Amino acid sequence: MPLLLLLLLLSVLIYMWIARRNSTLTRACRWRQERSAGQWRCASCGAVMPGTQEPRDCLRPQE
């Protein structure tokens, strides 16, 4: 039983690490798609990114 709990804990930690590593978005980024223009606009900072897939990177200027 302790071995299963250890395995479960390890699995959860690995999942959290992979999920965090694959996303660079911050809470401040709120991308909205403008289909007519074929671009994405951030509702928070106003950054614009062309394309059809939602951006995964924060383009907010670093302060």
C-alpha positions in Angstrom: 0.0 0.0 0.0 2.7 2.6 0.8 4.3 1.7 -2.5 1.1 2.6 -4.4 0.8 5.9 -2.6 4.4 6.8 -3.4 3.7 5.9 -7.1 0.6 8.0 -7.1 2.4 11.0 -5.6 5.2 10.6 -8.1 2.8 10.4 -11.0 1.0 13.6 -9.8 4.2 15.5 -9.5 5.4 14.4 -12.9 2.0 15.4 -14.5 2.2 18.9 -12.8 5.8 19.4 -14.0 4.9 18.5 -17.6 1.8 20.7 -17.5 3.7 23.7 -16.2 6.6 23.2 -18.6 4.3 23.2 -21.7 2.5 26.4 -20.8 4.1 29.8 -20.6 0.9 31.8 -20.2 0.4 33.9 -17.2 -2.8 34.8 -15.5 -2.7 38.2 -17.1 -2.9 36.9 -20.7 -6.5 36.7 -22.0 -6.4 35.9 -25.7 -9.5 36.7 -27.8 -9.7 35.6 -31.4 -10.7 38.1 -34.1 -11.8 35.7 -36.9 -12.5 38.5 -39.4 -8.9 39.8 -39.1 -7.3 36.3 -38.7 -5.5 37.3 -35.5 -5.5 37.0 -31.7 -5.6 40.0 -29.4 -4.8 40.0 -25.7 -7.6 41.6 -23.7 -5.1 42.5 -21.0 -2.2 44.2 -22.7 -3.4 44.6 -26.3 -0.7 42.5 -27.9 -1.6 41.1 -31.4 -0.6 37.7 -32.8 -1.5 36.5 -36.3 -2.7 33.0 -36.9 -5.5 30.5 -36.3 -4.2 28.8 -33.2 -4.3 30.4 -29.7 -0.9 31.7 -28.7 0.8 30.0 -25.7 3.3 32.8 -25.0 2.8 36.0 -23.0 3.8 39.0 -25.1 3.3 41.4 -22.2 6.3 43.7 -21.8 8.5 42.7 -18.8 8.7 45.4 -16.2 
